[in-house]
Each structure stands twice: as structure tokens, then as C-alpha cells.
């Protein structure tokens, strides 16, 4: 999918290819430096390798019950969205979503476009009926995006996340039914 952003940049949203591994790794490493809203620390992200990202991409490419989309702006990978299906029969109707967009590219509609593409895929998927996610309670911008897409809060794990500065925040679980 091709879009144009308010800043004039061209945005492409597509499934990844193996050759995206280095871009995905660098994107993730940049994001762990600029935000504390990811589960990985910058040090943990630096321990990852291009090979581990290739393997990560392959897990999505070989499993039709999972989805990964990347956001490319000005030929640079700037964000992604994933949907992970557990594979277990009793949870076969559910999948967990994760999304991240670099700060320099935030507030341009990339997250909204990734969410729209992901929900279209989920609505057409034969098994998935419910998408859920977890978000830091202090991440107001992300919670607002999810609520705009019809996600509802269904629980909190108090003190579920300890930030780098030692502060704690709740981990919020949200969900959205994609089929009745």
C-alpha cells in the first residue's frame, strides 16, 4: 500500500522480505534509544543481530496465522506491526498485536495506517475473532490510538513494568473483537 504523508514523504506498508532484516534491526535499536515504552532496553536491542532479525521475519513469512507489516518512508524502515497467533486450539480465535513507529515519524498517520491494514487482515482471517494487546498505562498516545480503533481496556497488571529509571507503571490489556 502506497500513501503520502503530511510531510510529503511517500509511505509504503507491506509485508517484510528477508532483506529487511538489517533495516528492522536498526529501526528497533533506534526506537529503544528514544522511548521507554518498549519491553526491550537499548542494551538488549544491541545484543540482537541481523541473523536473528532474518529468523524473526521468517517466522512470520512461513505462518499464515501471523502477520508482520513494515512501514517504509523515504526508503527507511520506520515502523512495524505484528500479530501473533498462539497456535493453541483453545486460543485459536485470539491473536496478540504489537506496533511501534519511530518518534521522528510519529503523528503523521503511520500508526493509523498500520492499524487499518492489520485489522483488514484480521477481519479476513478465517480463525481470528479477537485481537488483544498490552500497553504501558503511561503511554497515553498509544492508548488513544487503540481506543480510536475500538479497543477496550479489559485489565491491568499493577506495577507490571519497571522503567529504566526505577519507576513502575501498570501494564494495560486491551482487546477488540474483529468478528461477531
C-alpha positions in Angstrom: 0.0 0.0 0.0 1.3 3.4 -1.0 0.5 6.6 0.8 1.7 10.1 1.1 2.3 11.6 4.5 1.6 15.2 5.6 5.3 16.0 5.4 5.4 14.9 1.7 7.2 11.6 2.2 6.0 8.5 0.5 4.9 5.7 2.8 4.8 2.1 1.8 3.2 -0.5 4.0 3.9 -4.1 3.1 4.9 -7.5 4.4 8.6 -7.8 5.1 11.2 -9.6 3.0 14.3 -11.2 4.4 16.3 -8.3 3.0 14.5 -6.0 5.5 16.3 -7.7 8.4 19.0 -5.0 8.8 16.5 -2.2 8.5 14.2 -3.8 11.0 17.1 -4.3 13.4 18.3 -0.7 13.1 14.7 0.6 13.4 14.2 -1.4 16.6 17.6 -0.3 18.1 16.7 3.4 17.3 13.3 3.0 19.0 14.7 1.5 22.2 17.0 4.5 22.4 14.2 7.1 22.1 11.4 5.6 24.1 10.9 3.6 27.3 7.5 2.2 26.0 9.1 -1.0 24.5 9.8 -4.1 26.5 13.4 -4.3 25.4 16.1 -2.0 26.7 18.7 -0.4 24.4 21.3 -2.8 25.7 19.1 -5.8 24.9 18.4 -4.5 21.4 22.1 -4.1 20.7 22.6 -7.8 21.5 20.3 -8.7 18.6 21.8 -9.5 15.2 20.8 -9.2 11.6 20.6 -13.0 11.5 18.2 -13.0 14.5 16.1 -10.5 12.6 16.1 -12.7 9.5 14.9 -15.6 11.6 12.3 -13.3 13.2 11.0 -12.3 9.7 10.9 -15.9 8.6 8.6 -16.9 11.4 6.0 -14.5 10.1 6.5 -15.4 6.4 6.1 -19.1 7.0 3.0 -18.9 9.2 -0.3 -17.8 7.6 -1.8 -17.3 11.1 0.7 -14.5 11.9 1.2 -11.1 10.3 4.0 -8.6 10.1 3.8 -5.4 8.1 6.6 -2.9 7.8 6.3 0.9 7.2 8.9 2.3 4.8 9.3 6.1 4.5 11.9 7.7 2.2 13.4 4.2 1.7 13.9 3.7 5.5 12.1 1.2 7.7 10.4 3.4 10.3 7.8 1.2 12.0 6.1 -2.2 12.0 3.1 -4.0 13.3 2.8 -7.7 14.2 0.0 -10.1 15.0 1.0 -13.3 16.8 -1.3 -16.3 16.9 -0.6 -18.8 19.7 -1.3 -21.9 17.7 -3.2 -23.5 20.5 -6.6 -24.8 19.7 -8.4 -23.3 22.7 -6.9 -19.8 21.9 -7.1 -20.3 18.2 -9.6 -17.5 17.9 -7.2 -14.9 19.5 -4.0 -13.1 18.5 -1.8 -10.6 20.1 -0.8 -7.4 18.4 2.2 -5.1 18.7 3.1 -1.9 17.0 5.9 0.6 17.0 6.8 3.7 15.0 9.9 5.8 15.4 9.5 9.1 17.1 10.7 11.2 14.1 7.8 9.7 12.1 5.1 9.8 14.8 1.9 12.0 14.4 2.0 11.5 10.6 -0.7 8.8 10.5 1.7 5.8 10.1 0.3 4.1 13.2 -3.2 4.6 12.0 -2.4 3.2 8.6 -0.6 0.2 10.1 -3.6 -0.5 12.4 -6.0 -0.2 9.5 -4.1 -2.7 7.4 -3.7 -5.1 10.3 -7.5 -5.0 11.1 -8.4 -5.6 7.5 -6.1 -8.7 7.5 -7.6 -9.9 10.9 -11.2 -9.4 9.7 -10.5 -11.6 6.6 -8.6 -14.3 8.6 -10.7 -17.4 9.0 -9.7 -18.1 12.6 -9.0 -14.8 14.3 -12.0 -13.3 16.1 -10.3 -11.2 18.8 -7.1 -9.1 18.8 -5.6 -8.1 22.1 -2.5 -6.1 23.1 -0.7 -4.9 26.1 0.4 -1.3 26.6 2.1 0.7 29.3 -0.5 2.7 31.2 1.7 5.8 30.9 1.6 5.6 27.1 -1.4 7.9 26.6 -0.8 8.4 22.8 -0.9 4.7 22.1 -3.9 4.1 24.3 -5.7 6.9 22.4 -4.9 5.3 19.1 -6.2 1.9 20.2 -9.4 3.4 21.6 -9.9 5.2 18.3 -9.8 1.7 16.6 -12.4 0.3 19.1 -10.1 -1.4 21.5 -11.4 -1.6 25.1 -9.5 -2.0 28.3 -10.1 -5.3 30.0 -7.5 -5.5 32.7 -4.4 -4.1 34.4 -1.3 -5.6 36.0 -0.4 -3.1 38.7 3.4 -2.4 38.7 3.7 -4.6 35.6 6.5 -2.7 34.1 9.6 -1.3 35.8 11.1 1.6 33.7 14.8 2.2 33.4 14.6 5.0 36.0 13.2 2.5 38.5 9.6 3.8 38.3 6.8 1.4 38.0 3.8 1.6 35.7 0.7 -0.6 35.1 0.5 -2.9 32.1 -2.9 -2.4 30.5 -4.5 -5.2 28.4 -6.9 -4.1 25.7 -8.9 -6.1 23.1 -11.1 -5.7 20.1 -13.4 -8.3 18.5 -12.9 -8.4 14.8 -15.8 -10.8 14.1 -19.1 -11.1 15.9 
